[in-house]
C-alpha cells in the first residue's frame, strides 16, 4: 500500500515536471 502510494506520487510528480518544462520552454523561446 505504501509503495503503491509512493509510486503514484512519483508518477504524478514526473507529469507535473514535464508539463512545467514544456511551459517554460514555450515562454523562454
mmCIF entry with sequence, helices, sheets and N, C-alpha, C, O atoms, coordinates in Angstrom:
data_MODEL
# 
_entry.id   MODEL 
# 
_entity.id                         1 
_entity.type                       polymer 
_entity.pdbx_number_of_molecules   1 
# 
_entity_poly.entity_id                      1 
_entity_poly.type                           'polypeptide(L)' 
_entity_poly.nstd_linkage                   no 
_entity_poly.nstd_monomer                   no 
_entity_poly.pdbx_seq_one_letter_code       
;(UNK)(UNK)(UNK)(UNK)(UNK)(UNK)(UNK)(UNK)(UNK)(UNK)(UNK)(UNK)(UNK)(UNK)(UNK)(UNK)
(UNK)(UNK)(UNK)(UNK)(UNK)(UNK)(UNK)(UNK)(UNK)(UNK)(UNK)(UNK)(UNK)
;
_entity_poly.pdbx_seq_one_letter_code_can   XXXXXXXXXXXXXXXXXXXXXXXXXXXXX 
_entity_poly.pdbx_strand_id                 A 
# 
loop_
_entity_poly_seq.entity_id 
_entity_poly_seq.num 
_entity_poly_seq.mon_id 
_entity_poly_seq.hetero 
1 1  UNK n 
1 2  UNK n 
1 3  UNK n 
1 4  UNK n 
1 5  UNK n 
1 6  UNK n 
1 7  UNK n 
1 8  UNK n 
1 9  UNK n 
1 10 UNK n 
1 11 UNK n 
1 12 UNK n 
1 13 UNK n 
1 14 UNK n 
1 15 UNK n 
1 16 UNK n 
1 17 UNK n 
1 18 UNK n 
1 19 UNK n 
1 20 UNK n 
1 21 UNK n 
1 22 UNK n 
1 23 UNK n 
1 24 UNK n 
1 25 UNK n 
1 26 UNK n 
1 27 UNK n 
1 28 UNK n 
1 29 UNK n 
# 
_struct_asym.id          A 
_struct_asym.entity_id   1 
# 
_struct_conf.conf_type_id            HELX_P 
_struct_conf.id                      HELX_P1 
_struct_conf.pdbx_PDB_helix_id       AA1 
_struct_conf.beg_label_comp_id       UNK 
_struct_conf.beg_label_asym_id       A 
_struct_conf.beg_label_seq_id        2 
_struct_conf.pdbx_beg_PDB_ins_code   ? 
_struct_conf.end_label_comp_id       UNK 
_struct_conf.end_label_asym_id       A 
_struct_conf.end_label_seq_id        28 
_struct_conf.pdbx_end_PDB_ins_code   ? 
_struct_conf.beg_auth_comp_id        UNK 
_struct_conf.beg_auth_asym_id        A 
_struct_conf.beg_auth_seq_id         2 
_struct_conf.end_auth_comp_id        UNK 
_struct_conf.end_auth_asym_id        A 
_struct_conf.end_auth_seq_id         28 
_struct_conf.pdbx_PDB_helix_class    1 
_struct_conf.details                 ? 
_struct_conf.pdbx_PDB_helix_length   27 
# 
_struct_conf_type.id          HELX_P 
_struct_conf_type.criteria    ? 
_struct_conf_type.reference   ? 
# 
loop_
_atom_site.group_PDB 
_atom_site.id 
_atom_site.type_symbol 
_atom_site.label_atom_id 
_atom_site.label_alt_id 
_atom_site.label_comp_id 
_atom_site.label_asym_id 
_atom_site.label_entity_id 
_atom_site.label_seq_id 
_atom_site.pdbx_PDB_ins_code 
_atom_site.Cartn_x 
_atom_site.Cartn_y 
_atom_site.Cartn_z 
_atom_site.occupancy 
_atom_site.B_iso_or_equiv 
_atom_site.pdbx_formal_charge 
_atom_site.auth_seq_id 
_atom_site.auth_comp_id 
_atom_site.auth_asym_id 
_atom_site.auth_atom_id 
_atom_site.pdbx_PDB_model_num 
ATOM 1   N N  . UNK A 1 1  ? 0.837  -1.207 0.000   1.00 0.00 ? 1  UNK A N  1 
ATOM 2   C CA . UNK A 1 1  ? 0.000  0.000  0.000   1.00 0.00 ? 1  UNK A CA 1 
ATOM 3   C C  . UNK A 1 1  ? 0.867  1.251  0.000   1.00 0.00 ? 1  UNK A C  1 
ATOM 4   O O  . UNK A 1 1  ? 0.673  2.153  -0.814  1.00 0.00 ? 1  UNK A O  1 
ATOM 5   N N  . UNK A 1 2  ? 1.810  1.296  0.904   1.00 0.00 ? 2  UNK A N  1 
ATOM 6   C CA . UNK A 1 2  ? 2.689  2.466  0.992   1.00 0.00 ? 2  UNK A CA 1 
ATOM 7   C C  . UNK A 1 2  ? 3.515  2.608  -0.285  1.00 0.00 ? 2  UNK A C  1 
ATOM 8   O O  . UNK A 1 2  ? 3.683  3.707  -0.813  1.00 0.00 ? 2  UNK A O  1 
ATOM 9   N N  . UNK A 1 3  ? 4.020  1.495  -0.765  1.00 0.00 ? 3  UNK A N  1 
ATOM 10  C CA . UNK A 1 3  ? 4.822  1.537  -2.001  1.00 0.00 ? 3  UNK A CA 1 
ATOM 11  C C  . UNK A 1 3  ? 3.960  2.026  -3.164  1.00 0.00 ? 3  UNK A C  1 
ATOM 12  O O  . UNK A 1 3  ? 4.410  2.818  -3.992  1.00 0.00 ? 3  UNK A O  1 
ATOM 13  N N  . UNK A 1 4  ? 2.737  1.554  -3.215  1.00 0.00 ? 4  UNK A N  1 
ATOM 14  C CA . UNK A 1 4  ? 1.834  1.976  -4.291  1.00 0.00 ? 4  UNK A CA 1 
ATOM 15  C C  . UNK A 1 4  ? 1.609  3.485  -4.218  1.00 0.00 ? 4  UNK A C  1 
ATOM 16  O O  . UNK A 1 4  ? 1.624  4.170  -5.242  1.00 0.00 ? 4  UNK A O  1 
ATOM 17  N N  . UNK A 1 5  ? 1.403  3.991  -3.029  1.00 0.00 ? 5  UNK A N  1 
ATOM 18  C CA . UNK A 1 5  ? 1.173  5.425  -2.844  1.00 0.00 ? 5  UNK A CA 1 
ATOM 19  C C  . UNK A 1 5  ? 2.397  6.219  -3.279  1.00 0.00 ? 5  UNK A C  1 
ATOM 20  O O  . UNK A 1 5  ? 2.275  7.245  -3.948  1.00 0.00 ? 5  UNK A O  1 
ATOM 21  N N  . UNK A 1 6  ? 3.561  5.746  -2.901  1.00 0.00 ? 6  UNK A N  1 
ATOM 22  C CA . UNK A 1 6  ? 4.793  6.448  -3.265  1.00 0.00 ? 6  UNK A CA 1 
ATOM 23  C C  . UNK A 1 6  ? 4.985  6.451  -4.778  1.00 0.00 ? 6  UNK A C  1 
ATOM 24  O O  . UNK A 1 6  ? 5.352  7.473  -5.358  1.00 0.00 ? 6  UNK A O  1 
ATOM 25  N N  . UNK A 1 7  ? 4.740  5.324  -5.408  1.00 0.00 ? 7  UNK A N  1 
ATOM 26  C CA . UNK A 1 7  ? 4.913  5.261  -6.862  1.00 0.00 ? 7  UNK A CA 1 
ATOM 27  C C  . UNK A 1 7  ? 3.918  6.168  -7.575  1.00 0.00 ? 7  UNK A C  1 
ATOM 28  O O  . UNK A 1 7  ? 4.254  6.791  -8.582  1.00 0.00 ? 7  UNK A O  1 
ATOM 29  N N  . UNK A 1 8  ? 2.695  6.246  -7.055  1.00 0.00 ? 8  UNK A N  1 
ATOM 30  C CA . UNK A 1 8  ? 1.702  7.140  -7.648  1.00 0.00 ? 8  UNK A CA 1 
ATOM 31  C C  . UNK A 1 8  ? 2.173  8.589  -7.548  1.00 0.00 ? 8  UNK A C  1 
ATOM 32  O O  . UNK A 1 8  ? 2.092  9.345  -8.516  1.00 0.00 ? 8  UNK A O  1 
ATOM 33  N N  . UNK A 1 9  ? 2.657  8.963  -6.385  1.00 0.00 ? 9  UNK A N  1 
ATOM 34  C CA . UNK A 1 9  ? 3.147  10.329 -6.193  1.00 0.00 ? 9  UNK A CA 1 
ATOM 35  C C  . UNK A 1 9  ? 4.321  10.595 -7.124  1.00 0.00 ? 9  UNK A C  1 
ATOM 36  O O  . UNK A 1 9  ? 4.431  11.678 -7.700  1.00 0.00 ? 9  UNK A O  1 
ATOM 37  N N  . UNK A 1 10 ? 5.195  9.608  -7.271  1.00 0.00 ? 10 UNK A N  1 
ATOM 38  C CA . UNK A 1 10 ? 6.363  9.745  -8.135  1.00 0.00 ? 10 UNK A CA 1 
ATOM 39  C C  . UNK A 1 10 ? 5.927  9.988  -9.582  1.00 0.00 ? 10 UNK A C  1 
ATOM 40  O O  . UNK A 1 10 ? 6.451  10.876 -10.255 1.00 0.00 ? 10 UNK A O  1 
ATOM 41  N N  . UNK A 1 11 ? 4.978  9.202  -10.046 1.00 0.00 ? 11 UNK A N  1 
ATOM 42  C CA . UNK A 1 11 ? 4.485  9.344  -11.424 1.00 0.00 ? 11 UNK A CA 1 
ATOM 43  C C  . UNK A 1 11 ? 3.824  10.709 -11.613 1.00 0.00 ? 11 UNK A C  1 
ATOM 44  O O  . UNK A 1 11 ? 4.041  11.374 -12.626 1.00 0.00 ? 11 UNK A O  1 
ATOM 45  N N  . UNK A 1 12 ? 3.023  11.120 -10.644 1.00 0.00 ? 12 UNK A N  1 
ATOM 46  C CA . UNK A 1 12 ? 2.353  12.425 -10.742 1.00 0.00 ? 12 UNK A CA 1 
ATOM 47  C C  . UNK A 1 12 ? 3.392  13.541 -10.794 1.00 0.00 ? 12 UNK A C  1 
ATOM 48  O O  . UNK A 1 12 ? 3.250  14.489 -11.567 1.00 0.00 ? 12 UNK A O  1 
ATOM 49  N N  . UNK A 1 13 ? 4.427  13.431 -9.980  1.00 0.00 ? 13 UNK A N  1 
ATOM 50  C CA . UNK A 1 13 ? 5.478  14.449 -9.974  1.00 0.00 ? 13 UNK A CA 1 
ATOM 51  C C  . UNK A 1 13 ? 6.169  14.517 -11.329 1.00 0.00 ? 13 UNK A C  1 
ATOM 52  O O  . UNK A 1 13 ? 6.487  15.607 -11.804 1.00 0.00 ? 13 UNK A O  1 
ATOM 53  N N  . UNK A 1 14 ? 6.402  13.382 -11.949 1.00 0.00 ? 14 UNK A N  1 
ATOM 54  C CA . UNK A 1 14 ? 7.031  13.365 -13.276 1.00 0.00 ? 14 UNK A CA 1 
ATOM 55  C C  . UNK A 1 14 ? 6.138  14.100 -14.278 1.00 0.00 ? 14 UNK A C  1 
ATOM 56  O O  . UNK A 1 14 ? 6.625  14.903 -15.073 1.00 0.00 ? 14 UNK A O  1 
ATOM 57  N N  . UNK A 1 15 ? 4.843  13.828 -14.238 1.00 0.00 ? 15 UNK A N  1 
ATOM 58  C CA . UNK A 1 15 ? 3.912  14.500 -15.155 1.00 0.00 ? 15 UNK A CA 1 
ATOM 59  C C  . UNK A 1 15 ? 3.945  16.010 -14.953 1.00 0.00 ? 15 UNK A C  1 
ATOM 60  O O  . UNK A 1 15 ? 3.970  16.773 -15.918 1.00 0.00 ? 15 UNK A O  1 
ATOM 61  N N  . UNK A 1 16 ? 3.945  16.433 -13.700 1.00 0.00 ? 16 UNK A N  1 
ATOM 62  C CA . UNK A 1 16 ? 3.972  17.868 -13.400 1.00 0.00 ? 16 UNK A CA 1 
ATOM 63  C C  . UNK A 1 16 ? 5.282  18.477 -13.895 1.00 0.00 ? 16 UNK A C  1 
ATOM 64  O O  . UNK A 1 16 ? 5.283  19.566 -14.469 1.00 0.00 ? 16 UNK A O  1 
ATOM 65  N N  . UNK A 1 17 ? 6.386  17.785 -13.679 1.00 0.00 ? 17 UNK A N  1 
ATOM 66  C CA . UNK A 1 17 ? 7.682  18.298 -14.122 1.00 0.00 ? 17 UNK A CA 1 
ATOM 67  C C  . UNK A 1 17 ? 7.725  18.434 -15.639 1.00 0.00 ? 17 UNK A C  1 
ATOM 68  O O  . UNK A 1 17 ? 8.223  19.433 -16.158 1.00 0.00 ? 17 UNK A O  1 
ATOM 69  N N  . UNK A 1 18 ? 7.213  17.449 -16.345 1.00 0.00 ? 18 UNK A N  1 
ATOM 70  C CA . UNK A 1 18 ? 7.201  17.501 -17.814 1.00 0.00 ? 18 UNK A CA 1 
ATOM 71  C C  . UNK A 1 18 ? 6.366  18.689 -18.286 1.00 0.00 ? 18 UNK A C  1 
ATOM 72  O O  . UNK A 1 18 ? 6.782  19.431 -19.175 1.00 0.00 ? 18 UNK A O  1 
ATOM 73  N N  . UNK A 1 19 ? 5.199  18.864 -17.695 1.00 0.00 ? 19 UNK A N  1 
ATOM 74  C CA . UNK A 1 19 ? 4.331  19.970 -18.110 1.00 0.00 ? 19 UNK A CA 1 
ATOM 75  C C  . UNK A 1 19 ? 5.000  21.303 -17.810 1.00 0.00 ? 19 UNK A C  1 
ATOM 76  O O  . UNK A 1 19 ? 4.959  22.221 -18.629 1.00 0.00 ? 19 UNK A O  1 
ATOM 77  N N  . UNK A 1 20 ? 5.613  21.409 -16.644 1.00 0.00 ? 20 UNK A N  1 
ATOM 78  C CA . UNK A 1 20 ? 6.293  22.644 -16.268 1.00 0.00 ? 20 UNK A CA 1 
ATOM 79  C C  . UNK A 1 20 ? 7.425  22.943 -17.246 1.00 0.00 ? 20 UNK A C  1 
ATOM 80  O O  . UNK A 1 20 ? 7.598  24.087 -17.668 1.00 0.00 ? 20 UNK A O  1 
ATOM 81  N N  . UNK A 1 21 ? 8.195  21.920 -17.606 1.00 0.00 ? 21 UNK A N  1 
ATOM 82  C CA . UNK A 1 21 ? 9.296  22.113 -18.548 1.00 0.00 ? 21 UNK A CA 1 
ATOM 83  C C  . UNK A 1 21 ? 8.781  22.576 -19.903 1.00 0.00 ? 21 UNK A C  1 
ATOM 84  O O  . UNK A 1 21 ? 9.374  23.457 -20.524 1.00 0.00 ? 21 UNK A O  1 
ATOM 85  N N  . UNK A 1 22 ? 7.697  21.998 -20.357 1.00 0.00 ? 22 UNK A N  1 
ATOM 86  C CA . UNK A 1 22 ? 7.129  22.394 -21.649 1.00 0.00 ? 22 UNK A CA 1 
ATOM 87  C C  . UNK A 1 22 ? 6.699  23.861 -21.619 1.00 0.00 ? 22 UNK A C  1 
ATOM 88  O O  . UNK A 1 22 ? 6.971  24.605 -22.561 1.00 0.00 ? 22 UNK A O  1 
ATOM 89  N N  . UNK A 1 23 ? 6.035  24.276 -20.551 1.00 0.00 ? 23 UNK A N  1 
ATOM 90  C CA . UNK A 1 23 ? 5.596  25.674 -20.451 1.00 0.00 ? 23 UNK A CA 1 
ATOM 91  C C  . UNK A 1 23 ? 6.801  26.593 -20.385 1.00 0.00 ? 23 UNK A C  1 
ATOM 92  O O  . UNK A 1 23 ? 6.808  27.661 -20.996 1.00 0.00 ? 23 UNK A O  1 
ATOM 93  N N  . UNK A 1 24 ? 7.806  26.186 -19.653 1.00 0.00 ? 24 UNK A N  1 
ATOM 94  C CA . UNK A 1 24 ? 8.999  27.015 -19.502 1.00 0.00 ? 24 UNK A CA 1 
ATOM 95  C C  . UNK A 1 24 ? 9.681  27.207 -20.855 1.00 0.00 ? 24 UNK A C  1 
ATOM 96  O O  . UNK A 1 24 ? 10.116 28.310 -21.183 1.00 0.00 ? 24 UNK A O  1 
ATOM 97  N N  . UNK A 1 25 ? 9.771  26.142 -21.629 1.00 0.00 ? 25 UNK A N  1 
ATOM 98  C CA . UNK A 1 25 ? 10.388 26.237 -22.959 1.00 0.00 ? 25 UNK A CA 1 
ATOM 99  C C  . UNK A 1 25 ? 9.601  27.208 -23.832 1.00 0.00 ? 25 UNK A C  1 
ATOM 100 O O  . UNK A 1 25 ? 10.189 28.043 -24.519 1.00 0.00 ? 25 UNK A O  1 
ATOM 101 N N  . UNK A 1 26 ? 8.287  27.103 -23.809 1.00 0.00 ? 26 UNK A N  1 
ATOM 102 C CA . UNK A 1 26 ? 7.456  27.973 -24.645 1.00 0.00 ? 26 UNK A CA 1 
ATOM 103 C C  . UNK A 1 26 ? 7.633  29.437 -24.255 1.00 0.00 ? 26 UNK A C  1 
ATOM 104 O O  . UNK A 1 26 ? 7.669  30.312 -25.120 1.00 0.00 ? 26 UNK A O  1 
ATOM 105 N N  . UNK A 1 27 ? 7.744  29.703 -22.963 1.00 0.00 ? 27 UNK A N  1 
ATOM 106 C CA . UNK A 1 27 ? 7.862  31.095 -22.524 1.00 0.00 ? 27 UNK A CA 1 
ATOM 107 C C  . UNK A 1 27 ? 9.237  31.672 -22.843 1.00 0.00 ? 27 UNK A C  1 
ATOM 108 O O  . UNK A 1 27 ? 9.355  32.850 -23.179 1.00 0.00 ? 27 UNK A O  1 
ATOM 109 N N  . UNK A 1 28 ? 10.273 30.847 -22.738 1.00 0.00 ? 28 UNK A N  1 
ATOM 110 C CA . UNK A 1 28 ? 11.619 31.359 -22.979 1.00 0.00 ? 28 UNK A CA 1 
ATOM 111 C C  . UNK A 1 28 ? 11.888 31.513 -24.476 1.00 0.00 ? 28 UNK A C  1 
ATOM 112 O O  . UNK A 1 28 ? 12.518 32.483 -24.897 1.00 0.00 ? 28 UNK A O  1 
ATOM 113 N N  . UNK A 1 29 ? 11.415 30.564 -25.273 1.00 0.00 ? 29 UNK A N  1 
ATOM 114 C CA . UNK A 1 29 ? 11.704 30.612 -26.711 1.00 0.00 ? 29 UNK A CA 1 
ATOM 115 C C  . UNK A 1 29 ? 10.800 31.609 -27.426 1.00 0.00 ? 29 UNK A C  1 
ATOM 116 O O  . UNK A 1 29 ? 10.907 31.778 -28.641 1.00 0.00 ? 29 UNK A O  1 
# 
